Amino acid sequence: MPRAAPPGESIHRRFRTVVTIVYVVMVGLMLWQFAQQWRGYWDAREAQKEFRVVRAALQAMAAVSNERRPTVAVLMLEDPEPRRWREVMHSARRTTDGNMDELGGAVRDPACRNCGALVPSWQHARAQLAEARQRLDATQQAARNEEDLFAGFNQIVSVIPQLSSIAQTSATGVIRENADVQSYLLVARLSGVLREQAGVVAQQFAPALLRQRPLTAQEARDIAGTMGKIEQLRQMLQPSVRVLPPALLLDYAEVEQRYYGEAVRLLDELRQQAALPEGPSITLLQWSDRYGPLVPPIDRFRDNALALAGDTIDRSLRSHLLYLLASGLIALALTVLLLVMLWRFRMKVILPFSEAQRFILAVASGDMAAELPREHYGSEVRDLFNALNVLKESVRKRHQLERERTRLIGELQTMAETDPLTGLLNRRAFESRARVLLADKRSGEAVVALMMIDIDFFKRVNDSYGHDSGDKALVTLATLCRDTVRSEDIVARFGGEEFVILLRVQAATQARALAETLRQRLHQTQVTCTDGQMFGFTASVGIAFRVRTGDTSLRVDELLREADDLLYRAKENGRDRIEMAANA
């Protein structure tokens, strides 16, 4: 009998092959895990860079808005201390320039991979601001022309939407990289817009206050529109406020008390005074002194929300860095552990197996003196499997975080396509889906109909029952539209009190019958106000048709224009009616 195994069957050679394969797999898994942590760390850094852009843009918006008051005092008012106001104006401009420079540095940061696309917008906003200042300063050198002054102020105001667009674009990037700051950034951005609208509505009163005359019809409509936007911002803020920490809730409570309470009440009082034939009873400077102190709570709310967002992003960056270092250390530790375990496996399993083989061969050859090792061997292999389970659990948690992030991005996309008040599609989503429906030629329904629906005398509803009741009327009409049409028809809020429905039917009469059903159901519907009053309302409908023939392509913009013309005809012919093309 042989006393040794043949060389080709050596257990040591097979063990070395298995060790090599296991080691390569383990190193690959650890390197993959390290790469995942590295990617998370760089995503957190990108979120920090884009947040810098968001914060700088919102601060620049506030600074531009703050320029208007001292500029008004210098250029329009007969103030007893013009030098003081000039110093305040120049100080405000320096603050704005500093914020604009900070924004410029943020968007031009080479370490921010998504910020470079915002540089043209920043350059355009800065150039427009400089041009507006030059235009206003030029009026000091010549006879004062109020039209030039208001044009200059309007040019300054037009800079703010450009900064808001920069903030919104970067905020989307921050949320994409770090979803934990979504609520903070949303309330900060809405607060920035609210701060601007608060300045806009004050400026809209300026011509009447300066000339001590009543508001014109256009000015009254503009002020009413801005007040509506301010109330709409309040409605948009409230759902997000519910998830904020207590400190921010206190800040928002001050906004509710000081601005939405006192300031809005002052605006309503001034609007009533300015509607009288003799005009308002206070001067522009007096109004500014009363209204101005009620606006800073909005700035505090915005700044504190930004501070919390910044702290959250910084914590995320630190945690990712910690995870990255820990991942590297764990990878190193696991490598050492694997080698130790393989060595122990050799000592505790392979060598004992060789001893057993030697013993069996020795006994087979007649050597009765051969003995087995007396050492006790434990369960080292089970320890290796436990180490692998630890690595598997870490990977599983990483996948779970990735799925949650994908889900949040999907929710953001849904929010971007949906009207927040009615839950219907917004205009952009409607146009996109309408093009798909018009391009689909598989349906057996040859007629395409587009209804444009508009609430009659909607401003009267808002004036009589309040904007909350006006919103309820919009939600009521949206619900009736959804309940009346089929699930495959496209229903959207097109803007304001206008709704559109795009559907395919066998004949034009079917669409008219559907519109008539909607109109009759609206007659039977009552809206309940917050004070218990009930009211009804009507709507006018314009219906445009196209018959699909052969390869003829249909365009949604042509249908919209025709439906809008028909809706206008319905308004002219008495409202609460349906107008459709004569050839239908």
Contacts in CASP RR format, 6 or more apart in sequence:
PFRMAT RR
TARGET T0000
AUTHOR 0000-0000-0000
METHOD contacts of the structure
MODEL  1
MPRAAPPGESIHRRFRTVVTIVYVVMVGLMLWQFAQQWRGYWDAREAQKE
FRVVRAALQAMAAVSNERRPTVAVLMLEDPEPRRWREVMHSARRTTDGNM
DELGGAVRDPACRNCGALVPSWQHARAQLAEARQRLDATQQAARNEEDLF
AGFNQIVSVIPQLSSIAQTSATGVIRENADVQSYLLVARLSGVLREQAGV
VAQQFAPALLRQRPLTAQEARDIAGTMGKIEQLRQMLQPSVRVLPPALLL
DYAEVEQRYYGEAVRLLDELRQQAALPEGPSITLLQWSDRYGPLVPPIDR
FRDNALALAGDTIDRSLRSHLLYLLASGLIALALTVLLLVMLWRFRMKVI
LPFSEAQRFILAVASGDMAAELPREHYGSEVRDLFNALNVLKESVRKRHQ
LERERTRLIGELQTMAETDPLTGLLNRRAFESRARVLLADKRSGEAVVAL
MMIDIDFFKRVNDSYGHDSGDKALVTLATLCRDTVRSEDIVARFGGEEFV
ILLRVQAATQARALAETLRQRLHQTQVTCTDGQMFGFTASVGIAFRVRTG
DTSLRVDELLREADDLLYRAKENGRDRIEMAANA
1 361 0 8 1.000
1 364 0 8 1.000
1 365 0 8 1.000
1 366 0 8 1.000
2 361 0 8 1.000
2 365 0 8 1.000
3 358 0 8 1.000
3 361 0 8 1.000
3 362 0 8 1.000
3 365 0 8 1.000
4 358 0 8 1.000
4 361 0 8 1.000
5 11 0 8 1.000
5 357 0 8 1.000
5 361 0 8 1.000
7 13 0 8 1.000
11 350 0 8 1.000
11 353 0 8 1.000
11 354 0 8 1.000
11 357 0 8 1.000
12 350 0 8 1.000
12 354 0 8 1.000
15 346 0 8 1.000
15 350 0 8 1.000
19 342 0 8 1.000
22 338 0 8 1.000
22 342 0 8 1.000
23 338 0 8 1.000
23 342 0 8 1.000
26 334 0 8 1.000
26 335 0 8 1.000
26 338 0 8 1.000
27 335 0 8 1.000
29 391 0 8 1.000
29 395 0 8 1.000
30 328 0 8 1.000
30 330 0 8 1.000
30 331 0 8 1.000
30 334 0 8 1.000
30 335 0 8 1.000
30 391 0 8 1.000
31 331 0 8 1.000
33 327 0 8 1.000
33 331 0 8 1.000
33 391 0 8 1.000
33 394 0 8 1.000
33 395 0 8 1.000
33 398 0 8 1.000
34 324 0 8 1.000
34 327 0 8 1.000
34 328 0 8 1.000
34 331 0 8 1.000
36 398 0 8 1.000
37 320 0 8 1.000
37 323 0 8 1.000
37 324 0 8 1.000
37 327 0 8 1.000
37 328 0 8 1.000
38 324 0 8 1.000
40 320 0 8 1.000
41 317 0 8 1.000
41 320 0 8 1.000
41 321 0 8 1.000
41 323 0 8 1.000
41 324 0 8 1.000
43 177 0 8 1.000
43 178 0 8 1.000
43 320 0 8 1.000
44 177 0 8 1.000
44 178 0 8 1.000
44 313 0 8 1.000
44 316 0 8 1.000
44 317 0 8 1.000
44 320 0 8 1.000
45 111 0 8 1.000
45 317 0 8 1.000
46 112 0 8 1.000
46 113 0 8 1.000
46 114 0 8 1.000
46 177 0 8 1.000
47 173 0 8 1.000
47 174 0 8 1.000
47 177 0 8 1.000
47 178 0 8 1.000
47 181 0 8 1.000
47 313 0 8 1.000
47 316 0 8 1.000
47 317 0 8 1.000
48 310 0 8 1.000
48 313 0 8 1.000
48 314 0 8 1.000
48 317 0 8 1.000
49 106 0 8 1.000
49 109 0 8 1.000
49 111 0 8 1.000
49 112 0 8 1.000
49 115 0 8 1.000
50 112 0 8 1.000
50 114 0 8 1.000
50 115 0 8 1.000
50 170 0 8 1.000
50 171 0 8 1.000
50 173 0 8 1.000
50 174 0 8 1.000
50 177 0 8 1.000
51 170 0 8 1.000
51 174 0 8 1.000
51 181 0 8 1.000
51 185 0 8 1.000
51 309 0 8 1.000
51 310 0 8 1.000
51 313 0 8 1.000
52 106 0 8 1.000
52 109 0 8 1.000
52 112 0 8 1.000
53 103 0 8 1.000
53 106 0 8 1.000
53 107 0 8 1.000
53 112 0 8 1.000
53 115 0 8 1.000
53 118 0 8 1.000
53 166 0 8 1.000
53 167 0 8 1.000
53 170 0 8 1.000
54 167 0 8 1.000
54 170 0 8 1.000
54 171 0 8 1.000
54 174 0 8 1.000
54 185 0 8 1.000
54 188 0 8 1.000
54 189 0 8 1.000
54 306 0 8 1.000
54 309 0 8 1.000
55 306 0 8 1.000
55 310 0 8 1.000
56 99 0 8 1.000
56 102 0 8 1.000
56 103 0 8 1.000
56 104 0 8 1.000
56 105 0 8 1.000
56 106 0 8 1.000
57 103 0 8 1.000
57 163 0 8 1.000
57 164 0 8 1.000
57 166 0 8 1.000
57 167 0 8 1.000
57 170 0 8 1.000
58 163 0 8 1.000
58 167 0 8 1.000
58 188 0 8 1.000
58 189 0 8 1.000
58 192 0 8 1.000
58 302 0 8 1.000
58 306 0 8 1.000
59 99 0 8 1.000
59 102 0 8 1.000
60 96 0 8 1.000
60 99 0 8 1.000
60 100 0 8 1.000
60 102 0 8 1.000
60 103 0 8 1.000
60 163 0 8 1.000
61 160 0 8 1.000
61 163 0 8 1.000
61 164 0 8 1.000
61 167 0 8 1.000
61 192 0 8 1.000
61 195 0 8 1.000
61 196 0 8 1.000
62 192 0 8 1.000
62 195 0 8 1.000
62 299 0 8 1.000
62 302 0 8 1.000
63 92 0 8 1.000
63 95 0 8 1.000
63 96 0 8 1.000
63 98 0 8 1.000
63 99 0 8 1.000
63 100 0 8 1.000
64 96 0 8 1.000
64 129 0 8 1.000
64 156 0 8 1.000
64 159 0 8 1.000
64 160 0 8 1.000
64 163 0 8 1.000
65 160 0 8 1.000
65 195 0 8 1.000
65 196 0 8 1.000
65 199 0 8 1.000
66 92 0 8 1.000
66 95 0 8 1.000
66 96 0 8 1.000
67 89 0 8 1.000
67 92 0 8 1.000
67 93 0 8 1.000
67 96 0 8 1.000
67 156 0 8 1.000
68 153 0 8 1.000
68 156 0 8 1.000
68 157 0 8 1.000
68 199 0 8 1.000
68 203 0 8 1.000
69 288 0 8 1.000
69 292 0 8 1.000
70 85 0 8 1.000
70 86 0 8 1.000
70 88 0 8 1.000
70 89 0 8 1.000
70 91 0 8 1.000
70 92 0 8 1.000
71 89 0 8 1.000
71 92 0 8 1.000
71 136 0 8 1.000
71 153 0 8 1.000
71 156 0 8 1.000
72 153 0 8 1.000
72 206 0 8 1.000
72 284 0 8 1.000
72 288 0 8 1.000
73 79 0 8 1.000
73 82 0 8 1.000
73 85 0 8 1.000
73 88 0 8 1.000
73 89 0 8 1.000
73 285 0 8 1.000
73 288 0 8 1.000
74 82 0 8 1.000
74 85 0 8 1.000
74 86 0 8 1.000
74 89 0 8 1.000
74 140 0 8 1.000
75 136 0 8 1.000
75 139 0 8 1.000
75 140 0 8 1.000
75 144 0 8 1.000
75 149 0 8 1.000
76 144 0 8 1.000
76 146 0 8 1.000
76 149 0 8 1.000
76 206 0 8 1.000
76 210 0 8 1.000
76 284 0 8 1.000
77 85 0 8 1.000
77 283 0 8 1.000
77 284 0 8 1.000
77 285 0 8 1.000
79 85 0 8 1.000
79 285 0 8 1.000
93 133 0 8 1.000
96 129 0 8 1.000
100 122 0 8 1.000
100 125 0 8 1.000
100 126 0 8 1.000
100 129 0 8 1.000
103 122 0 8 1.000
103 163 0 8 1.000
103 166 0 8 1.000
104 119 0 8 1.000
104 122 0 8 1.000
106 112 0 8 1.000
106 115 0 8 1.000
107 115 0 8 1.000
107 116 0 8 1.000
107 118 0 8 1.000
107 119 0 8 1.000
107 122 0 8 1.000
107 166 0 8 1.000
108 115 0 8 1.000
108 116 0 8 1.000
108 119 0 8 1.000
109 115 0 8 1.000
114 170 0 8 1.000
114 173 0 8 1.000
115 170 0 8 1.000
118 166 0 8 1.000
118 169 0 8 1.000
118 170 0 8 1.000
121 162 0 8 1.000
121 165 0 8 1.000
121 166 0 8 1.000
122 166 0 8 1.000
124 162 0 8 1.000
125 159 0 8 1.000
125 162 0 8 1.000
125 163 0 8 1.000
125 166 0 8 1.000
128 155 0 8 1.000
128 158 0 8 1.000
128 159 0 8 1.000
128 162 0 8 1.000
129 156 0 8 1.000
129 159 0 8 1.000
131 155 0 8 1.000
132 152 0 8 1.000
132 153 0 8 1.000
132 155 0 8 1.000
132 156 0 8 1.000
132 159 0 8 1.000
133 156 0 8 1.000
135 148 0 8 1.000
135 151 0 8 1.000
135 152 0 8 1.000
135 155 0 8 1.000
136 149 0 8 1.000
136 152 0 8 1.000
136 153 0 8 1.000
136 156 0 8 1.000
138 148 0 8 1.000
139 145 0 8 1.000
139 148 0 8 1.000
139 149 0 8 1.000
146 207 0 8 1.000
146 210 0 8 1.000
150 206 0 8 1.000
150 207 0 8 1.000
153 203 0 8 1.000
153 206 0 8 1.000
157 196 0 8 1.000
157 200 0 8 1.000
157 203 0 8 1.000
160 196 0 8 1.000
164 189 0 8 1.000
164 192 0 8 1.000
164 193 0 8 1.000
164 196 0 8 1.000
167 189 0 8 1.000
168 189 0 8 1.000
171 185 0 8 1.000
171 186 0 8 1.000
171 189 0 8 1.000
172 412 0 8 1.000
174 181 0 8 1.000
174 185 0 8 1.000
174 309 0 8 1.000
174 313 0 8 1.000
175 181 0 8 1.000
175 182 0 8 1.000
175 185 0 8 1.000
175 408 0 8 1.000
175 412 0 8 1.000
176 409 0 8 1.000
176 412 0 8 1.000
178 312 0 8 1.000
178 313 0 8 1.000
178 316 0 8 1.000
179 404 0 8 1.000
179 405 0 8 1.000
179 408 0 8 1.000
180 312 0 8 1.000
180 316 0 8 1.000
181 309 0 8 1.000
181 310 0 8 1.000
181 312 0 8 1.000
181 313 0 8 1.000
182 408 0 8 1.000
182 412 0 8 1.000
183 240 0 8 1.000
183 243 0 8 1.000
183 244 0 8 1.000
184 244 0 8 1.000
184 305 0 8 1.000
184 306 0 8 1.000
184 308 0 8 1.000
184 309 0 8 1.000
184 310 0 8 1.000
184 312 0 8 1.000
185 305 0 8 1.000
185 309 0 8 1.000
186 240 0 8 1.000
187 237 0 8 1.000
187 240 0 8 1.000
187 241 0 8 1.000
187 244 0 8 1.000
187 248 0 8 1.000
187 252 0 8 1.000
187 301 0 8 1.000
187 302 0 8 1.000
187 305 0 8 1.000
188 302 0 8 1.000
188 305 0 8 1.000
188 306 0 8 1.000
188 309 0 8 1.000
190 233 0 8 1.000
190 236 0 8 1.000
190 237 0 8 1.000
190 240 0 8 1.000
191 237 0 8 1.000
191 255 0 8 1.000
191 298 0 8 1.000
191 299 0 8 1.000
191 301 0 8 1.000
191 302 0 8 1.000
191 305 0 8 1.000
192 298 0 8 1.000
192 302 0 8 1.000
193 233 0 8 1.000
194 230 0 8 1.000
194 233 0 8 1.000
194 234 0 8 1.000
194 237 0 8 1.000
194 259 0 8 1.000
194 298 0 8 1.000
195 295 0 8 1.000
195 298 0 8 1.000
195 299 0 8 1.000
195 302 0 8 1.000
197 226 0 8 1.000
197 229 0 8 1.000
197 230 0 8 1.000
197 233 0 8 1.000
198 230 0 8 1.000
198 259 0 8 1.000
198 263 0 8 1.000
198 295 0 8 1.000
198 298 0 8 1.000
199 295 0 8 1.000
200 226 0 8 1.000
201 223 0 8 1.000
201 226 0 8 1.000
201 227 0 8 1.000
201 230 0 8 1.000
201 267 0 8 1.000
202 287 0 8 1.000
202 288 0 8 1.000
202 291 0 8 1.000
202 292 0 8 1.000
204 219 0 8 1.000
204 222 0 8 1.000
204 223 0 8 1.000
204 226 0 8 1.000
205 215 0 8 1.000
205 223 0 8 1.000
205 270 0 8 1.000
205 274 0 8 1.000
205 280 0 8 1.000
205 284 0 8 1.000
205 287 0 8 1.000
206 284 0 8 1.000
207 219 0 8 1.000
208 214 0 8 1.000
208 215 0 8 1.000
208 216 0 8 1.000
208 219 0 8 1.000
208 274 0 8 1.000
208 279 0 8 1.000
208 280 0 8 1.000
209 274 0 8 1.000
209 280 0 8 1.000
209 282 0 8 1.000
209 283 0 8 1.000
209 284 0 8 1.000
209 287 0 8 1.000
210 284 0 8 1.000
212 279 0 8 1.000
212 280 0 8 1.000
212 283 0 8 1.000
213 279 0 8 1.000
214 274 0 8 1.000
214 275 0 8 1.000
214 276 0 8 1.000
214 277 0 8 1.000
214 278 0 8 1.000
214 279 0 8 1.000
215 223 0 8 1.000
215 271 0 8 1.000
215 274 0 8 1.000
215 275 0 8 1.000
220 271 0 8 1.000
220 275 0 8 1.000
223 271 0 8 1.000
224 459 0 8 1.000
224 462 0 8 1.000
227 264 0 8 1.000
227 267 0 8 1.000
227 271 0 8 1.000
228 467 0 8 1.000
230 264 0 8 1.000
231 467 0 8 1.000
232 467 0 8 1.000
234 260 0 8 1.000
235 421 0 8 1.000
235 471 0 8 1.000
236 420 0 8 1.000
237 252 0 8 1.000
241 248 0 8 1.000
241 249 0 8 1.000
241 252 0 8 1.000
244 252 0 8 1.000
244 305 0 8 1.000
245 308 0 8 1.000
247 304 0 8 1.000
247 308 0 8 1.000
248 301 0 8 1.000
248 304 0 8 1.000
248 305 0 8 1.000
248 308 0 8 1.000
251 297 0 8 1.000
251 300 0 8 1.000
251 301 0 8 1.000
251 304 0 8 1.000
251 305 0 8 1.000
252 301 0 8 1.000
254 297 0 8 1.000
254 300 0 8 1.000
254 301 0 8 1.000
255 297 0 8 1.000
255 298 0 8 1.000
255 301 0 8 1.000
257 297 0 8 1.000
258 294 0 8 1.000
258 297 0 8 1.000
259 294 0 8 1.000
259 295 0 8 1.000
259 297 0 8 1.000
259 298 0 8 1.000
262 294 0 8 1.000
263 291 0 8 1.000
263 294 0 8 1.000
263 295 0 8 1.000
266 290 0 8 1.000
266 291 0 8 1.000
266 294 0 8 1.000
267 291 0 8 1.000
270 280 0 8 1.000
270 282 0 8 1.000
270 287 0 8 1.000
273 279 0 8 1.000
273 280 0 8 1.000
273 281 0 8 1.000
273 282 0 8 1.000
274 280 0 8 1.000
280 287 0 8 1.000
282 290 0 8 1.000
334 387 0 8 1.000
334 391 0 8 1.000
337 387 0 8 1.000
338 384 0 8 1.000
338 387 0 8 1.000
341 380 0 8 1.000
341 383 0 8 1.000
341 384 0 8 1.000
341 387 0 8 1.000
344 380 0 8 1.000
345 380 0 8 1.000
345 381 0 8 1.000
345 384 0 8 1.000
348 377 0 8 1.000
348 378 0 8 1.000
348 380 0 8 1.000
349 377 0 8 1.000
349 380 0 8 1.000
349 381 0 8 1.000
352 373 0 8 1.000
352 375 0 8 1.000
352 377 0 8 1.000
355 372 0 8 1.000
355 373 0 8 1.000
356 372 0 8 1.000
358 370 0 8 1.000
359 370 0 8 1.000
359 371 0 8 1.000
359 372 0 8 1.000
362 369 0 8 1.000
362 370 0 8 1.000
363 370 0 8 1.000
417 425 0 8 1.000
417 426 0 8 1.000
417 428 0 8 1.000
417 429 0 8 1.000
418 424 0 8 1.000
418 425 0 8 1.000
418 426 0 8 1.000
418 429 0 8 1.000
419 425 0 8 1.000
419 426 0 8 1.000
419 492 0 8 1.000
419 493 0 8 1.000
421 471 0 8 1.000
421 474 0 8 1.000
421 475 0 8 1.000
421 493 0 8 1.000
422 474 0 8 1.000
422 475 0 8 1.000
422 478 0 8 1.000
422 493 0 8 1.000
423 478 0 8 1.000
423 493 0 8 1.000
424 478 0 8 1.000
424 481 0 8 1.000
424 482 0 8 1.000
424 491 0 8 1.000
424 492 0 8 1.000
424 493 0 8 1.000
424 499 0 8 1.000
425 433 0 8 1.000
425 490 0 8 1.000
425 491 0 8 1.000
425 492 0 8 1.000
425 493 0 8 1.000
426 492 0 8 1.000
426 493 0 8 1.000
427 492 0 8 1.000
427 493 0 8 1.000
427 494 0 8 1.000
427 495 0 8 1.000
429 492 0 8 1.000
430 490 0 8 1.000
430 492 0 8 1.000
430 494 0 8 1.000
430 500 0 8 1.000
430 502 0 8 1.000
431 556 0 8 1.000
433 490 0 8 1.000
434 490 0 8 1.000
434 502 0 8 1.000
434 556 0 8 1.000
435 556 0 8 1.000
437 448 0 8 1.000
437 490 0 8 1.000
437 502 0 8 1.000
437 504 0 8 1.000
438 448 0 8 1.000
438 553 0 8 1.000
438 554 0 8 1.000
438 555 0 8 1.000
438 556 0 8 1.000
439 553 0 8 1.000
441 548 0 8 1.000
443 504 0 8 1.000
444 504 0 8 1.000
445 504 0 8 1.000
445 505 0 8 1.000
445 506 0 8 1.000
446 506 0 8 1.000
446 547 0 8 1.000
446 548 0 8 1.000
446 549 0 8 1.000
447 504 0 8 1.000
447 505 0 8 1.000
447 506 0 8 1.000
447 507 0 8 1.000
447 508 0 8 1.000
447 510 0 8 1.000
447 511 0 8 1.000
447 545 0 8 1.000
447 546 0 8 1.000
447 547 0 8 1.000
447 548 0 8 1.000
448 502 0 8 1.000
448 503 0 8 1.000
448 504 0 8 1.000
448 545 0 8 1.000
448 546 0 8 1.000
448 547 0 8 1.000
448 548 0 8 1.000
448 554 0 8 1.000
448 559 0 8 1.000
449 502 0 8 1.000
449 503 0 8 1.000
449 504 0 8 1.000
449 505 0 8 1.000
449 508 0 8 1.000
449 511 0 8 1.000
449 543 0 8 1.000
449 544 0 8 1.000
449 545 0 8 1.000
450 500 0 8 1.000
450 501 0 8 1.000
450 502 0 8 1.000
450 543 0 8 1.000
450 544 0 8 1.000
450 545 0 8 1.000
450 556 0 8 1.000
450 559 0 8 1.000
450 560 0 8 1.000
450 562 0 8 1.000
450 563 0 8 1.000
451 500 0 8 1.000
451 501 0 8 1.000
451 502 0 8 1.000
451 503 0 8 1.000
451 511 0 8 1.000
451 514 0 8 1.000
451 515 0 8 1.000
451 541 0 8 1.000
451 542 0 8 1.000
451 543 0 8 1.000
451 563 0 8 1.000
452 494 0 8 1.000
452 498 0 8 1.000
452 499 0 8 1.000
452 500 0 8 1.000
452 541 0 8 1.000
452 542 0 8 1.000
452 543 0 8 1.000
452 544 0 8 1.000
452 560 0 8 1.000
452 563 0 8 1.000
452 564 0 8 1.000
452 566 0 8 1.000
452 567 0 8 1.000
453 477 0 8 1.000
453 481 0 8 1.000
453 498 0 8 1.000
453 499 0 8 1.000
453 500 0 8 1.000
453 501 0 8 1.000
453 518 0 8 1.000
453 539 0 8 1.000
453 540 0 8 1.000
453 541 0 8 1.000
453 542 0 8 1.000
453 567 0 8 1.000
454 497 0 8 1.000
454 498 0 8 1.000
454 499 0 8 1.000
454 539 0 8 1.000
454 540 0 8 1.000
454 567 0 8 1.000
454 571 0 8 1.000
455 461 0 8 1.000
455 473 0 8 1.000
455 474 0 8 1.000
455 477 0 8 1.000
455 497 0 8 1.000
455 537 0 8 1.000
455 538 0 8 1.000
455 539 0 8 1.000
456 537 0 8 1.000
456 538 0 8 1.000
456 539 0 8 1.000
456 540 0 8 1.000
456 571 0 8 1.000
456 575 0 8 1.000
456 576 0 8 1.000
457 537 0 8 1.000
457 575 0 8 1.000
458 470 0 8 1.000
458 473 0 8 1.000
458 496 0 8 1.000
458 497 0 8 1.000
458 537 0 8 1.000
461 469 0 8 1.000
461 470 0 8 1.000
461 473 0 8 1.000
461 535 0 8 1.000
461 537 0 8 1.000
462 469 0 8 1.000
462 470 0 8 1.000
464 535 0 8 1.000
465 529 0 8 1.000
465 533 0 8 1.000
465 535 0 8 1.000
466 529 0 8 1.000
468 529 0 8 1.000
468 530 0 8 1.000
469 527 0 8 1.000
469 529 0 8 1.000
469 530 0 8 1.000
469 535 0 8 1.000
470 527 0 8 1.000
472 527 0 8 1.000
472 528 0 8 1.000
472 529 0 8 1.000
473 497 0 8 1.000
473 527 0 8 1.000
473 536 0 8 1.000
473 537 0 8 1.000
474 493 0 8 1.000
474 496 0 8 1.000
474 497 0 8 1.000
476 525 0 8 1.000
476 527 0 8 1.000
477 499 0 8 1.000
477 522 0 8 1.000
477 539 0 8 1.000
478 491 0 8 1.000
478 493 0 8 1.000
478 499 0 8 1.000
480 518 0 8 1.000
480 521 0 8 1.000
480 522 0 8 1.000
480 525 0 8 1.000
481 491 0 8 1.000
481 499 0 8 1.000
481 501 0 8 1.000
481 518 0 8 1.000
482 491 0 8 1.000
484 514 0 8 1.000
484 517 0 8 1.000
484 518 0 8 1.000
484 521 0 8 1.000
485 491 0 8 1.000
485 501 0 8 1.000
485 503 0 8 1.000
485 514 0 8 1.000
486 503 0 8 1.000
489 501 0 8 1.000
489 502 0 8 1.000
489 503 0 8 1.000
490 500 0 8 1.000
490 501 0 8 1.000
490 502 0 8 1.000
490 503 0 8 1.000
491 499 0 8 1.000
491 500 0 8 1.000
491 501 0 8 1.000
492 499 0 8 1.000
492 500 0 8 1.000
493 499 0 8 1.000
494 500 0 8 1.000
500 560 0 8 1.000
500 563 0 8 1.000
502 556 0 8 1.000
502 559 0 8 1.000
503 511 0 8 1.000
503 514 0 8 1.000
505 511 0 8 1.000
505 514 0 8 1.000
508 543 0 8 1.000
508 545 0 8 1.000
508 580 0 8 1.000
508 584 0 8 1.000
511 543 0 8 1.000
511 545 0 8 1.000
511 580 0 8 1.000
512 543 0 8 1.000
512 578 0 8 1.000
512 580 0 8 1.000
512 584 0 8 1.000
515 541 0 8 1.000
515 542 0 8 1.000
515 543 0 8 1.000
515 578 0 8 1.000
516 578 0 8 1.000
518 539 0 8 1.000
518 541 0 8 1.000
519 538 0 8 1.000
519 539 0 8 1.000
519 541 0 8 1.000
519 576 0 8 1.000
519 578 0 8 1.000
522 537 0 8 1.000
522 538 0 8 1.000
522 539 0 8 1.000
523 538 0 8 1.000
525 536 0 8 1.000
526 534 0 8 1.000
526 535 0 8 1.000
526 536 0 8 1.000
527 534 0 8 1.000
527 535 0 8 1.000
527 536 0 8 1.000
527 537 0 8 1.000
528 534 0 8 1.000
529 535 0 8 1.000
538 575 0 8 1.000
538 576 0 8 1.000
539 576 0 8 1.000
540 567 0 8 1.000
540 570 0 8 1.000
540 571 0 8 1.000
540 574 0 8 1.000
540 575 0 8 1.000
540 576 0 8 1.000
540 577 0 8 1.000
540 578 0 8 1.000
540 579 0 8 1.000
541 567 0 8 1.000
541 570 0 8 1.000
541 577 0 8 1.000
541 578 0 8 1.000
541 579 0 8 1.000
542 563 0 8 1.000
542 564 0 8 1.000
542 566 0 8 1.000
542 567 0 8 1.000
542 569 0 8 1.000
542 570 0 8 1.000
542 578 0 8 1.000
542 579 0 8 1.000
542 580 0 8 1.000
543 563 0 8 1.000
543 566 0 8 1.000
543 578 0 8 1.000
543 579 0 8 1.000
543 580 0 8 1.000
543 581 0 8 1.000
543 584 0 8 1.000
544 559 0 8 1.000
544 560 0 8 1.000
544 562 0 8 1.000
544 563 0 8 1.000
544 566 0 8 1.000
544 580 0 8 1.000
544 581 0 8 1.000
545 580 0 8 1.000
545 581 0 8 1.000
545 584 0 8 1.000
546 554 0 8 1.000
546 558 0 8 1.000
546 559 0 8 1.000
548 554 0 8 1.000
562 581 0 8 1.000
566 579 0 8 1.000
566 580 0 8 1.000
566 581 0 8 1.000
567 579 0 8 1.000
569 579 0 8 1.000
570 577 0 8 1.000
570 578 0 8 1.000
570 579 0 8 1.000
573 579 0 8 1.000
END
